[in-house]
Amino acid sequence: MYGRILFGASAMLFGIVSLVWHDSDMWGLLLPLDAPFGTVAGWCLVSAQVAGGIALMFPRTARPASVVLGGVYGLYVLSCVSSIVAAPAEPGGYIDCFEQLAIVCGAVAVYAASESDAARALVLGRAARIGLGVCALSFAWAQVVYLQYTASLVPAWILPNQVFWTNFTTVAFMIAAVALLVNRRARLALRLLAAMTALFGLLVWLPLIAAHPATLSNWSEIGENYLIAAAAWLVSETV
């Protein structure tokens, strides 16, 4: 229940930030669409995101809300493909794609939890687990590619140093990915992954928001951060 509520609240926050901030990544993914179609599509998608987030927090509307949110984030995954095709050597497109795919896995997990057909629920849960395993592998790769930037986000007061914790979390993502892909200790790996990602929000993004509350990118980052954390917890309930 708590994972579903966090997922819904984070989707609301992410959508509201996108409504306010039209330079966000969400709007940027719609730039290939000609005006006014890009703007209209953007308003529809982020409004569906906010509405889906609200509906997800209530058990009776969680199932249709998971379909709405899965569809919205699924479209963003597809939108990232164009960036990858246009610049296959650039890591940014892959990172965006797998971040959105992780959120889709959370929506699939919510749907699977409400599925009355046990065999179908098992297939959906397995798909969400494998999908999140691939995403965890991509998160480790992203931290390797952007080692210096990632290290700069680690609070300097945490001993022993920023690079140590960057390397530690990179290895943790790799171990989680292997556990999910081979289905060994998958539930434990998912819950530890959820806890680690939640700590990123507490230690990295909340202090940045406190220091720079007018910087909308920080709000967008924490919304996405907790969407992924909640997705990991939700998938853990299906394995």
Backbone as CSV, one residue per row, in Angstrom:
resi,resn,N_x,N_y,N_z,CA_x,CA_y,CA_z,C_x,C_y,C_z
1,MET,0.823,-1.212,0.000,0.000,0.000,0.000,0.855,1.260,0.000
2,TYR,1.894,1.272,0.858,2.710,2.478,0.965,3.486,2.744,-0.329
3,GLY,3.939,1.658,-0.974,4.629,1.827,-2.245,3.712,2.424,-3.296
4,ARG,2.468,1.969,-3.326,1.505,2.490,-4.296,1.205,3.969,-4.038
5,ILE,1.063,4.345,-2.761,0.785,5.738,-2.412,1.972,6.623,-2.788
6,LEU,3.190,6.150,-2.497,4.380,6.923,-2.857,4.487,7.067,-4.370
7,PHE,4.175,5.995,-5.086,4.224,6.030,-6.550,3.230,7.067,-7.083
8,GLY,2.017,7.051,-6.540,1.002,8.005,-6.984,1.366,9.436,-6.649
9,ALA,1.855,9.669,-5.422,2.223,11.025,-5.012,3.393,11.547,-5.842
10,SER,4.348,10.681,-6.141,5.503,11.096,-6.943,5.089,11.397,-8.376
11,ALA,4.152,10.615,-8.921,3.643,10.889,-10.262,2.939,12.243,-10.299
12,MET,2.184,12.542,-9.251,1.538,13.851,-9.168,2.572,14.969,-9.168
13,LEU,3.599,14.832,-8.323,4.636,15.859,-8.238,5.342,16.026,-9.577
14,PHE,5.702,14.920,-10.190,6.406,14.963,-11.470,5.540,15.650,-12.534
15,GLY,4.249,15.330,-12.527,3.344,15.946,-13.490,3.153,17.427,-13.237
16,ILE,2.995,17.820,-11.977,2.791,19.234,-11.644,4.018,20.060,-12.023
17,VAL,5.209,19.516,-11.748,6.431,20.238,-12.137,6.480,20.421,-13.644
18,SER,6.076,19.398,-14.389,6.077,19.501,-15.848,5.054,20.518,-16.340
19,LEU,3.923,20.619,-15.658,2.920,21.616,-16.030,3.441,23.034,-15.815
20,VAL,4.191,23.222,-14.740,4.717,24.546,-14.405,5.954,24.872,-15.238
21,TRP,6.782,23.862,-15.473,8.109,24.067,-16.066,8.145,23.465,-17.469
22,HIS,7.950,24.287,-18.471,7.869,23.787,-19.835,9.227,23.562,-20.479
23,ASP,10.307,23.713,-19.712,11.630,23.337,-20.197,12.066,22.003,-19.594
24,SER,11.154,21.312,-18.928,11.494,20.036,-18.307,11.739,18.977,-19.377
25,ASP,12.330,17.866,-18.947,12.602,16.764,-19.877,11.315,16.242,-20.504
26,MET,10.235,16.266,-19.739,8.969,15.755,-20.251,8.514,16.526,-21.489
27,TRP,8.582,17.852,-21.411,8.192,18.660,-22.564,9.209,18.520,-23.680
28,GLY,10.490,18.395,-23.309,11.530,18.267,-24.314,11.341,17.050,-25.201
29,LEU,10.796,15.976,-24.650,10.568,14.768,-25.434,9.512,14.977,-26.514
30,LEU,8.692,16.029,-26.371,7.617,16.275,-27.328,8.003,17.304,-28.383
31,LEU,9.232,17.814,-28.316,9.650,18.866,-29.239,9.551,18.472,-30.714
32,PRO,9.777,17.196,-31.086,9.648,16.853,-32.512,8.251,17.091,-33.077
33,LEU,7.236,17.175,-32.228,5.882,17.425,-32.712,5.727,18.896,-33.079
34,ASP,5.095,19.152,-34.225,4.880,20.528,-34.654,3.895,21.236,-33.736
35,ALA,4.084,22.551,-33.579,3.116,23.360,-32.834,1.811,23.403,-33.629
36,PRO,0.633,23.400,-32.974,0.467,23.367,-31.517,0.350,21.945,-30.942
37,PHE,0.642,20.923,-31.784,0.407,19.545,-31.353,1.283,19.150,-30.170
38,GLY,2.544,19.631,-30.173,3.420,19.302,-29.063,2.905,19.841,-27.745
39,THR,2.408,21.081,-27.773,1.886,21.696,-26.554,0.630,20.981,-26.069
40,VAL,-0.262,20.679,-27.007,-1.507,19.991,-26.646,-1.198,18.602,-26.089
41,ALA,-0.295,17.889,-26.770,0.079,16.552,-26.296,0.716,16.628,-24.920
42,GLY,1.554,17.646,-24.716,2.192,17.811,-23.415,1.182,18.029,-22.308
43,TRP,0.230,18.918,-22.518,-0.802,19.177,-21.507,-1.618,17.922,-21.230
44,CYS,-1.950,17.178,-22.283,-2.751,15.959,-22.084,-1.974,14.917,-21.279
45,LEU,-0.704,14.728,-21.628,0.087,13.691,-20.968,0.373,14.014,-19.503
46,VAL,0.762,15.249,-19.231,1.075,15.565,-17.831,-0.207,15.661,-16.996
47,SER,-1.324,16.076,-17.614,-2.597,16.080,-16.884,-3.028,14.657,-16.553
48,ALA,-2.828,13.735,-17.511,-3.130,12.326,-17.255,-2.230,11.780,-16.161
49,GLN,-0.997,12.263,-16.126,-0.059,11.830,-15.094,-0.536,12.260,-13.710
50,VAL,-0.972,13.511,-13.582,-1.460,14.007,-12.291,-2.725,13.263,-11.883
51,ALA,-3.667,13.131,-12.823,-4.914,12.429,-12.518,-4.656,10.962,-12.170
52,GLY,-3.758,10.321,-12.912,-3.424,8.935,-12.626,-2.756,8.776,-11.280
53,GLY,-1.907,9.746,-10.918,-1.253,9.702,-9.617,-2.249,9.783,-8.475
54,ILE,-3.234,10.658,-8.630,-4.278,10.777,-7.601,-5.069,9.482,-7.495
55,ALA,-5.502,8.959,-8.650,-6.322,7.750,-8.658,-5.570,6.539,-8.120
56,LEU,-4.251,6.509,-8.317,-3.474,5.359,-7.884,-3.457,5.207,-6.364
57,MET,-3.674,6.276,-5.661,-3.591,6.225,-4.199,-4.831,5.620,-3.555
58,PHE,-5.838,5.311,-4.368,-7.073,4.715,-3.843,-7.227,3.308,-4.403
59,PRO,-7.444,2.316,-3.555,-7.493,0.921,-4.018,-8.495,0.672,-5.135
60,ARG,-9.653,1.309,-5.076,-10.706,1.027,-6.057,-10.357,1.549,-7.444
61,THR,-9.484,2.550,-7.533,-9.136,3.122,-8.837,-7.685,2.848,-9.220
62,ALA,-6.994,2.027,-8.421,-5.570,1.783,-8.673,-5.336,1.060,-10.004
63,ARG,-6.197,0.105,-10.322,-5.978,-0.675,-11.551,-6.070,0.198,-12.809
64,PRO,-7.173,0.947,-13.012,-7.194,1.811,-14.207,-6.115,2.889,-14.166
65,ALA,-5.779,3.374,-12.968,-4.717,4.383,-12.858,-3.378,3.818,-13.299
66,SER,-3.131,2.529,-12.988,-1.872,1.915,-13.409,-1.796,1.822,-14.929
67,VAL,-2.932,1.607,-15.575,-2.972,1.566,-17.040,-2.653,2.948,-17.617
68,VAL,-3.246,3.983,-17.018,-3.007,5.355,-17.483,-1.537,5.722,-17.321
69,LEU,-0.998,5.500,-16.129,0.398,5.871,-15.877,1.363,5.012,-16.694
70,GLY,1.062,3.722,-16.812,1.901,2.866,-17.643,1.900,3.329,-19.089
71,GLY,0.734,3.765,-19.574,0.639,4.271,-20.942,1.422,5.561,-21.124
72,VAL,1.299,6.482,-20.167,2.005,7.769,-20.257,3.511,7.551,-20.277
73,TYR,4.001,6.797,-19.293,5.453,6.595,-19.231,5.938,5.692,-20.356
74,GLY,5.070,4.806,-20.828,5.426,3.998,-21.986,5.635,4.854,-23.225
75,LEU,4.798,5.885,-23.388,4.980,6.812,-24.509,6.291,7.570,-24.393
76,TYR,6.664,7.921,-23.160,7.939,8.605,-22.977,9.113,7.683,-23.308
77,VAL,8.968,6.394,-22.987,10.009,5.433,-23.369,10.175,5.426,-24.889
78,LEU,9.049,5.367,-25.594,9.101,5.369,-27.057,9.687,6.666,-27.594
79,SER,9.383,7.785,-26.933,9.926,9.069,-27.369,11.440,9.103,-27.236
80,CYS,11.961,8.425,-26.210,13.415,8.391,-26.013,14.119,7.632,-27.126
81,VAL,13.404,6.721,-27.770,14.019,5.919,-28.829,14.506,6.810,-29.963
82,SER,13.746,7.873,-30.271,14.155,8.782,-31.344,15.477,9.467,-31.005
83,SER,15.674,9.803,-29.728,16.939,10.408,-29.306,18.091,9.422,-29.459
84,ILE,17.817,8.165,-29.137,18.848,7.138,-29.257,19.226,6.919,-30.719
85,VAL,18.217,6.869,-31.593,18.465,6.663,-33.026,19.229,7.841,-33.612
86,ALA,18.870,9.059,-33.187,19.517,10.262,-33.712,20.973,10.378,-33.265
87,ALA,21.252,9.931,-32.028,22.617,10.046,-31.500,22.954,8.784,-30.713
88,PRO,23.213,7.672,-31.392,23.421,6.391,-30.702,24.662,6.358,-29.809
89,ALA,25.603,7.264,-30.026,26.813,7.283,-29.199,26.648,8.120,-27.938
90,GLU,25.541,8.862,-27.833,25.305,9.709,-26.671,24.585,8.912,-25.583
91,PRO,25.106,8.910,-24.350,24.478,8.106,-23.292,23.165,8.676,-22.763
92,GLY,22.928,9.973,-22.963,21.744,10.607,-22.378,20.437,9.969,-22.786
93,GLY,20.304,9.618,-24.064,19.065,9.016,-24.539,18.783,7.683,-23.889
94,TYR,19.822,6.860,-23.715,19.658,5.555,-23.068,19.265,5.727,-21.600
95,ILE,19.904,6.676,-20.925,19.619,6.901,-19.504,18.171,7.327,-19.317
96,ASP,17.714,8.290,-20.123,16.319,8.736,-20.046,15.363,7.582,-20.309
97,CYS,15.691,6.766,-21.309,14.822,5.655,-21.698,14.644,4.672,-20.547
98,PHE,15.742,4.280,-19.918,15.651,3.271,-18.865,15.073,3.840,-17.572
99,GLU,15.246,5.140,-17.323,14.579,5.742,-16.169,13.064,5.667,-16.332
100,GLN,12.581,5.976,-17.537,11.144,5.898,-17.782,10.655,4.450,-17.771
101,LEU,11.481,3.538,-18.287,11.097,2.125,-18.294,10.965,1.581,-16.869
102,ALA,11.831,2.038,-15.963,11.725,1.610,-14.568,10.377,2.005,-13.981
103,ILE,9.911,3.193,-14.340,8.617,3.660,-13.843,7.483,2.836,-14.457
104,VAL,7.616,2.484,-15.723,6.624,1.609,-16.359,6.542,0.281,-15.614
105,CYS,7.678,-0.239,-15.191,7.691,-1.503,-14.440,6.880,-1.377,-13.155
106,GLY,6.950,-0.210,-12.508,6.141,0.019,-11.310,4.663,-0.027,-11.612
107,ALA,4.259,0.598,-12.726,2.851,0.587,-13.123,2.394,-0.838,-13.443
108,VAL,3.252,-1.602,-14.100,2.931,-3.001,-14.414,2.748,-3.800,-13.130
109,ALA,3.580,-3.530,-12.121,3.474,-4.237,-10.843,2.155,-3.949,-10.150
110,VAL,1.699,-2.696,-10.216,0.398,-2.352,-9.624,-0.720,-3.115,-10.335
111,TYR,-0.639,-3.145,-11.652,-1.657,-3.868,-12.427,-1.622,-5.355,-12.093
112,ALA,-0.422,-5.924,-11.986,-0.286,-7.348,-11.676,-0.881,-7.678,-10.311
113,ALA,-0.721,-6.760,-9.351,-1.238,-6.995,-7.999,-2.758,-7.054,-7.972
114,SER,-3.402,-6.424,-8.964,-4.865,-6.424,-9.008,-5.422,-7.446,-9.996
115,GLU,-4.544,-8.249,-10.590,-4.950,-9.240,-11.592,-5.504,-10.490,-10.907
116,SER,-6.718,-10.879,-11.290,-7.359,-12.043,-10.680,-6.839,-13.361,-11.241
117,ASP,-6.321,-13.333,-12.452,-5.767,-14.539,-13.073,-4.338,-14.725,-12.561
118,ALA,-4.107,-15.759,-11.785,-2.809,-15.968,-11.146,-1.693,-16.157,-12.178
119,ALA,-1.982,-16.884,-13.254,-0.955,-17.126,-14.272,-0.563,-15.822,-14.959
120,ARG,-1.556,-14.993,-15.264,-1.264,-13.715,-15.914,-0.519,-12.779,-14.969
121,ALA,-0.907,-12.789,-13.703,-0.214,-11.958,-12.708,1.248,-12.377,-12.594
122,LEU,1.511,-13.680,-12.669,2.879,-14.185,-12.582,3.714,-13.708,-13.768
123,VAL,3.123,-13.748,-14.957,3.837,-13.298,-16.159,4.137,-11.804,-16.078
124,LEU,3.154,-11.027,-15.641,3.357,-9.580,-15.526,4.421,-9.258,-14.478
125,GLY,4.375,-9.961,-13.351,5.375,-9.753,-12.313,6.771,-10.096,-12.794
126,ARG,6.882,-11.183,-13.565,8.183,-11.584,-14.098,8.702,-10.528,-15.080
127,ALA,7.816,-10.023,-15.920,8.221,-8.990,-16.879,8.701,-7.730,-16.164
128,ALA,7.986,-7.345,-15.096,8.382,-6.156,-14.332,9.734,-6.377,-13.661
129,ARG,9.961,-7.580,-13.133,11.233,-7.884,-12.471,12.395,-7.833,-13.449
130,ILE,12.240,-8.469,-14.599,13.312,-8.477,-15.597,13.548,-7.070,-16.137
131,GLY,12.462,-6.356,-16.397,12.596,-4.983,-16.890,13.358,-4.100,-15.917
132,LEU,13.031,-4.229,-14.631,13.720,-3.417,-13.634,15.174,-3.871,-13.465
133,GLY,15.432,-5.145,-13.683,16.811,-5.623,-13.650,17.654,-4.977,-14.735
134,VAL,17.103,-4.889,-15.940,17.807,-4.216,-17.041,18.020,-2.739,-16.701
135,CYS,17.009,-2.118,-16.103,17.117,-0.706,-15.723,18.202,-0.501,-14.669
136,ALA,18.265,-1.395,-13.685,19.295,-1.289,-12.646,20.687,-1.391,-13.261
137,LEU,20.833,-2.255,-14.254,22.114,-2.365,-14.953,22.452,-1.061,-15.660
138,SER,21.446,-0.436,-16.259,21.680,0.845,-16.942,22.024,1.950,-15.953
139,PHE,21.450,1.896,-14.739,21.777,2.905,-13.723,23.249,2.787,-13.310
140,ALA,23.730,1.553,-13.177,25.148,1.345,-12.854,26.025,1.895,-13.969
141,TRP,25.659,1.595,-15.199,26.416,2.095,-16.355,26.417,3.616,-16.400
142,ALA,25.269,4.236,-16.107,25.164,5.699,-16.122,26.097,6.327,-15.092
143,GLN,26.221,5.681,-13.929,27.094,6.228,-12.897,28.562,6.091,-13.283
144,VAL,28.886,5.069,-14.059,30.253,4.931,-14.566,30.536,6.016,-15.603
145,VAL,29.591,6.218,-16.507,29.760,7.209,-17.573,29.867,8.621,-16.996
146,TYR,29.025,8.904,-15.997,29.006,10.238,-15.394,29.558,10.182,-13.964
147,LEU,30.719,9.577,-13.832,31.301,9.359,-12.506,31.502,10.674,-11.748
148,GLN,32.122,11.651,-12.382,32.430,12.902,-11.691,31.162,13.659,-11.307
149,TYR,30.178,13.686,-12.218,28.925,14.375,-11.906,28.204,13.668,-10.761
150,THR,28.128,12.341,-10.824,27.461,11.585,-9.768,28.145,11.811,-8.427
151,ALA,29.472,11.784,-8.426,30.224,12.000,-7.186,29.959,13.390,-6.623
152,SER,29.775,14.376,-7.506,29.538,15.744,-7.036,28.206,15.888,-6.312
153,LEU,27.282,14.959,-6.545,25.975,15.012,-5.883,26.016,14.431,-4.474
154,VAL,27.010,13.608,-4.197,27.114,13.002,-2.867,27.510,14.078,-1.855
155,PRO,26.774,14.218,-0.763,27.149,15.224,0.249,28.592,15.014,0.728
156,ALA,29.357,16.102,0.735,30.783,16.005,1.070,31.018,15.574,2.509
157,TRP,30.010,15.727,3.385,30.207,15.398,4.798,30.113,13.903,5.082
158,ILE,29.664,13.126,4.091,29.546,11.681,4.302,30.917,11.035,4.084
159,LEU,31.450,10.421,5.134,32.764,9.776,5.052,32.646,8.400,4.388
160,PRO,33.688,7.901,3.714,35.006,8.520,3.657,35.151,9.601,2.593
161,ASN,34.477,9.447,1.413,34.543,10.490,0.392,33.475,10.244,-0.665
162,GLN,33.316,11.211,-1.561,32.241,11.152,-2.554,32.449,10.040,-3.575
163,VAL,33.697,9.832,-4.023,33.965,8.804,-5.032,33.709,7.404,-4.467
164,PHE,34.055,7.207,-3.185,33.801,5.904,-2.560,32.324,5.545,-2.656
165,TRP,31.453,6.468,-2.284,30.015,6.174,-2.282,29.450,6.055,-3.691
166,THR,30.041,6.779,-4.627,29.628,6.618,-6.025,29.955,5.207,-6.501
167,ASN,31.171,4.747,-6.203,31.561,3.386,-6.591,30.731,2.337,-5.849
168,PHE,30.461,2.594,-4.577,29.672,1.649,-3.772,28.271,1.479,-4.370
169,THR,27.608,2.579,-4.685,26.239,2.487,-5.220,26.233,1.919,-6.636
170,THR,27.301,2.165,-7.384,27.398,1.571,-8.721,27.453,0.046,-8.619
171,VAL,28.277,-0.462,-7.717,28.364,-1.912,-7.498,27.030,-2.452,-6.978
172,ALA,26.369,-1.675,-6.109,25.068,-2.099,-5.577,24.041,-2.228,-6.697
173,PHE,24.038,-1.286,-7.629,23.130,-1.385,-8.779,23.442,-2.642,-9.592
174,MET,24.729,-2.936,-9.791,25.109,-4.116,-10.570,24.650,-5.403,-9.888
175,ILE,24.871,-5.487,-8.581,24.464,-6.684,-7.841,22.941,-6.854,-7.893
176,ALA,22.213,-5.746,-7.720,20.750,-5.801,-7.795,20.302,-6.268,-9.172
177,ALA,20.957,-5.762,-10.211,20.598,-6.146,-11.572,20.754,-7.650,-11.782
178,VAL,21.877,-8.201,-11.332,22.116,-9.635,-11.484,21.069,-10.440,-10.706
179,ALA,20.785,-10.019,-9.472,19.802,-10.725,-8.645,18.429,-10.741,-9.317
180,LEU,18.058,-9.644,-9.941,16.748,-9.571,-10.591,16.708,-10.382,-11.873
181,LEU,17.783,-10.322,-12.641,17.786,-11.000,-13.930,17.843,-12.511,-13.788
182,VAL,18.527,-13.003,-12.748,18.603,-14.463,-12.544,17.576,-14.937,-11.520
183,ASN,16.832,-14.007,-10.943,15.777,-14.306,-9.967,16.309,-15.036,-8.738
184,ARG,17.402,-14.497,-8.180,17.945,-15.015,-6.934,17.918,-13.900,-5.896
185,ARG,17.213,-14.133,-4.781,17.043,-13.107,-3.755,16.484,-11.817,-4.349
186,ALA,15.572,-11.983,-5.305,15.060,-10.831,-6.040,14.285,-9.878,-5.144
187,ARG,13.469,-10.414,-4.245,12.680,-9.535,-3.380,13.585,-8.698,-2.474
188,LEU,14.597,-9.339,-1.896,15.538,-8.601,-1.042,16.266,-7.540,-1.857
189,ALA,16.708,-7.914,-3.063,17.424,-6.964,-3.920,16.541,-5.771,-4.267
190,LEU,15.280,-6.027,-4.551,14.359,-4.944,-4.904,14.116,-4.007,-3.725
191,ARG,13.973,-4.573,-2.538,13.711,-3.722,-1.372,14.944,-2.916,-0.979
192,LEU,16.119,-3.511,-1.122,17.341,-2.758,-0.870,17.532,-1.677,-1.936
193,LEU,17.174,-2.003,-3.173,17.242,-1.017,-4.253,16.295,0.144,-3.988
194,ALA,15.089,-0.171,-3.514,14.117,0.876,-3.179,14.641,1.753,-2.045
195,ALA,15.235,1.115,-1.024,15.758,1.870,0.118,16.917,2.771,-0.301
196,MET,17.816,2.243,-1.126,18.956,3.039,-1.574,18.504,4.235,-2.410
197,THR,17.555,3.999,-3.300,17.060,5.087,-4.132,16.325,6.132,-3.296
198,ALA,15.574,5.682,-2.298,14.896,6.618,-1.402,15.909,7.474,-0.642
199,LEU,17.038,6.864,-0.249,18.093,7.627,0.434,18.689,8.697,-0.474
200,PHE,18.771,8.404,-1.782,19.245,9.432,-2.712,18.374,10.689,-2.599
201,GLY,17.068,10.479,-2.508,16.160,11.617,-2.390,16.394,12.398,-1.115
202,LEU,16.584,11.674,0.000,16.774,12.329,1.298,18.110,13.054,1.395
203,LEU,19.161,12.429,0.867,20.512,12.957,1.052,20.968,13.900,-0.062
204,VAL,20.381,13.748,-1.238,20.825,14.557,-2.384,19.796,15.619,-2.754
205,TRP,18.581,15.170,-3.100,17.635,16.105,-3.708,16.920,16.984,-2.693
206,LEU,16.589,16.467,-1.511,15.955,17.334,-0.504,16.861,18.484,-0.075
207,PRO,18.155,18.252,0.212,19.033,19.390,0.526,19.149,20.385,-0.622
208,LEU,19.174,19.894,-1.862,19.246,20.812,-2.998,17.976,21.643,-3.120
209,ILE,16.828,21.023,-2.847,15.566,21.762,-2.874,15.538,22.807,-1.768
210,ALA,16.028,22.420,-0.580,16.067,23.372,0.535,16.973,24.559,0.216
211,ALA,18.083,24.284,-0.469,19.026,25.351,-0.801,18.567,26.190,-1.993
212,HIS,17.864,25.552,-2.926,17.437,26.254,-4.150,15.989,25.879,-4.471
213,PRO,15.044,26.342,-3.675,13.646,25.923,-3.866,13.025,26.381,-5.186
214,ALA,13.594,27.397,-5.805,13.032,27.900,-7.064,13.557,27.144,-8.285
215,THR,14.513,26.260,-8.080,15.072,25.487,-9.199,14.179,24.289,-9.457
216,LEU,13.384,24.371,-10.523,12.373,23.343,-10.777,12.988,21.993,-11.146
217,SER,14.207,22.014,-11.683,14.829,20.733,-12.047,15.045,19.854,-10.824
218,ASN,15.314,20.469,-9.668,15.484,19.671,-8.445,14.181,18.993,-8.044
219,TRP,13.054,19.696,-8.204,11.746,19.106,-7.900,11.436,17.965,-8.867
220,SER,11.785,18.160,-10.131,11.565,17.116,-11.127,12.404,15.882,-10.806
221,GLU,13.648,16.125,-10.388,14.546,15.012,-10.072,14.044,14.208,-8.875
222,ILE,13.570,14.886,-7.841,13.114,14.138,-6.668,11.819,13.392,-6.971
223,GLY,10.974,13.966,-7.829,9.769,13.251,-8.228,10.106,11.969,-8.964
224,GLU,11.032,12.063,-9.918,11.442,10.877,-10.661,12.176,9.886,-9.753
225,ASN,12.991,10.406,-8.844,13.725,9.563,-7.899,12.771,8.675,-7.104
226,TYR,11.708,9.273,-6.563,10.799,8.482,-5.735,9.833,7.649,-6.572
227,LEU,9.607,8.018,-7.823,8.867,7.127,-8.715,9.635,5.821,-8.901
228,ILE,10.945,5.923,-9.105,11.765,4.734,-9.296,11.870,3.932,-8.002
229,ALA,12.040,4.630,-6.869,12.100,3.932,-5.573,10.802,3.167,-5.316
230,ALA,9.670,3.823,-5.557,8.376,3.174,-5.348,8.179,2.020,-6.317
231,ALA,8.647,2.188,-7.554,8.527,1.116,-8.543,9.268,-0.127,-8.069
232,ALA,10.472,0.060,-7.530,11.238,-1.083,-7.037,10.491,-1.804,-5.918
233,TRP,9.885,-1.044,-5.004,9.145,-1.656,-3.900,7.904,-2.387,-4.418
234,LEU,7.206,-1.777,-5.374,6.004,-2.399,-5.936,6.335,-3.698,-6.650
235,VAL,7.419,-3.703,-7.391,7.819,-4.933,-8.097,8.201,-6.005,-7.080
236,SER,8.783,-5.600,-5.941,9.153,-6.583,-4.911,7.948,-7.334,-4.381
237,GLU,6.764,-6.741,-4.460,5.558,-7.378,-3.964,4.971,-8.389,-4.964
238,THR,5.576,-8.475,-6.150,5.077,-9.412,-7.166,5.984,-10.629,-7.325
239,VAL,7.135,-10.648,-6.613,8.071,-11.771,-6.820,8.023,-12.725,-5.617
